[in-house]
Amino acid sequence: MARARKSTKTNGYQPRLKERYEQELRPQLKEQLGVSSLMDVPRLQKITLNM
C-alpha cells in the first residue's frame, strides 16, 4: 500500500514584494488598465534579485 503523505503546514509568511504588489500595485494596475476585475490584472510569476 502507498504511504500517506504528510501535508505541509504554512506559517503564514508572504514575501514583502509580493505583499506590496497585492496591496498597492495591483489596484493601481486595475485602474490604469481599465479592467473591472482584479483577476484580469497581470500576476507575478517570479521575483528574481541579483546581489
Order of alpha helices (4+ residues) and beta strands (2+ residues): alpha-alpha
